[in-house]
Amino acid sequence: MSDKKPTLLSGGNPQIAKGEGEGPVRAYLDAVPESRRGICRRLDELIVGALPDVRKAVKWNSPFYGAPGASGWFASFHVFTRYVKLTFFQGALLTPPPPGGTEKSGQGRWIDIHVGDEIDEAQLTEWISQAARLPGWDPSKR
């Protein structure tokens, strides 16, 4: 096993090899710059708390989360310089929908969590629970 630290990409997002399961996601969380690591770890905890059997993977240098037994993914997050973007792939179908979205984002909606923001954990947990019940995003079916 290598002790080499992952490369940090633009904005501080860790470059982690694609992989399924807890290991790659844990490696991602451990490699996130300290200023945003707490946000990422808390998001992971909220997702696991709402869905204890959640499927995890790292794809495109971001952790992905899927409902157990379902194909596709319901959420992912990505580290930027001053915030973490939590994306719900079918977010337009959530009630209320997360605030982020454009005409080009299709069903995807997101929330940007800035360093120092107070996280509305009740709302995030509700979105996670709703999103996990929707059909997941499957990149192979684009």
C-alpha positions in Angstrom: 0.0 0.0 0.0 1.3 3.4 -0.9 1.7 6.3 1.6 1.5 8.8 -1.3 -1.1 11.4 -0.7 -3.7 11.9 -3.5 -3.2 14.8 -5.8 -5.5 17.7 -5.2 -7.2 19.0 -8.3 -8.4 22.6 -8.9 -10.3 23.9 -5.9 -8.8 21.2 -3.7 -10.9 18.2 -4.9 -8.9 15.0 -4.3 -8.0 12.8 -7.3 -9.0 9.4 -6.2 -9.1 6.2 -8.3 -12.5 5.0 -9.3 -13.8 2.3 -7.0 -16.9 0.8 -5.3 -17.5 0.6 -1.6 -16.5 2.3 1.6 -12.7 2.2 1.0 -12.5 4.6 -2.0 -15.0 7.0 -0.3 -13.0 6.9 2.9 -9.8 7.7 1.0 -11.6 10.6 -0.7 -12.9 12.0 2.7 -9.4 11.7 4.2 -7.8 13.5 1.3 -10.1 16.5 1.3 -8.4 19.7 2.5 -9.0 20.2 6.2 -11.1 23.4 5.7 -13.8 21.4 3.8 -13.2 17.9 5.3 -15.7 18.5 8.1 -18.5 19.3 5.6 -17.7 16.2 3.5 -17.6 13.9 6.5 -20.9 15.3 7.8 -22.6 14.8 4.5 -21.4 11.2 4.4 -22.7 10.7 8.0 -26.1 12.2 7.1 -26.4 10.0 4.0 -25.5 6.9 6.0 -27.8 7.9 8.8 -30.7 8.3 6.5 -29.8 5.1 4.5 -27.6 2.8 6.5 -27.2 0.3 3.6 -26.3 3.0 1.1 -24.1 1.9 -1.8 -20.9 4.1 -2.2 -18.4 4.6 -4.9 -15.9 7.2 -6.2 -16.4 8.2 -9.8 -15.0 11.2 -11.6 -13.1 12.2 -8.4 -16.3 12.5 -6.3 -18.2 10.2 -3.9 -21.5 8.8 -5.3 -24.3 7.3 -3.3 -27.0 4.9 -4.4 -30.0 3.2 -2.8 -29.4 -0.5 -1.9 -30.6 -2.8 -4.6 -31.3 0.0 -7.0 -29.3 0.9 -10.1 -27.8 4.3 -10.6 -27.0 7.0 -8.1 -29.1 9.5 -6.2 -26.5 12.0 -5.0 -22.8 13.0 -5.2 -20.7 15.8 -3.8 -17.6 17.7 -5.1 -15.1 20.0 -3.4 -14.5 23.5 -4.7 -12.2 26.2 -3.3 -14.7 27.7 -0.8 -17.6 25.2 -0.7 -18.8 21.7 -1.3 -21.5 21.1 -3.9 -24.0 18.4 -3.0 -26.0 17.3 -6.1 -29.2 15.3 -6.2 -29.5 13.8 -9.6 -33.3 13.9 -9.6 -33.4 17.0 -7.4 -36.1 18.7 -9.4 -38.5 16.0 -8.1 -37.7 16.7 -4.4 -40.0 18.7 -2.2 -39.0 21.5 -1.9 -36.3 21.2 -4.6 -32.8 22.2 -3.6 -32.0 25.8 -4.7 -29.2 25.2 -7.3 -30.2 24.5 -10.9 -30.1 25.9 -14.4 -32.0 25.3 -17.6 -29.1 23.0 -18.7 -29.1 20.9 -15.4 -32.1 18.8 -16.3 -33.5 17.1 -13.2 -30.3 17.8 -11.2 -30.5 20.2 -8.4 -27.8 21.1 -5.8 -26.9 23.0 -2.7 -23.6 24.7 -2.2 -22.4 24.4 1.4 -19.7 27.1 2.1 -17.1 26.9 4.8 -18.7 28.3 7.9 -22.3 27.7 6.8 -24.7 26.2 9.2 -26.1 23.1 7.6 -29.8 22.5 7.8 -29.4 18.8 8.6 -33.2 18.2 8.9 -33.7 19.4 5.3 -30.7 17.6 3.9 -31.8 14.3 5.6 -35.3 14.8 4.1 -33.8 15.4 0.6 -31.6 12.3 1.0 -34.6 10.1 2.0 -36.7 11.4 -0.9 -33.9 11.1 -3.4 -33.1 7.5 -2.4 -36.7 6.5 -3.3 -36.4 7.9 -6.8 -34.9 6.1 -9.8 -31.1 6.7 -9.7 -29.0 8.4 -12.4 -27.2 5.8 -14.5 -24.3 7.3 -16.5 -24.3 4.3 -18.8 -27.8 5.1 -20.0 -27.1 8.7 -21.1 
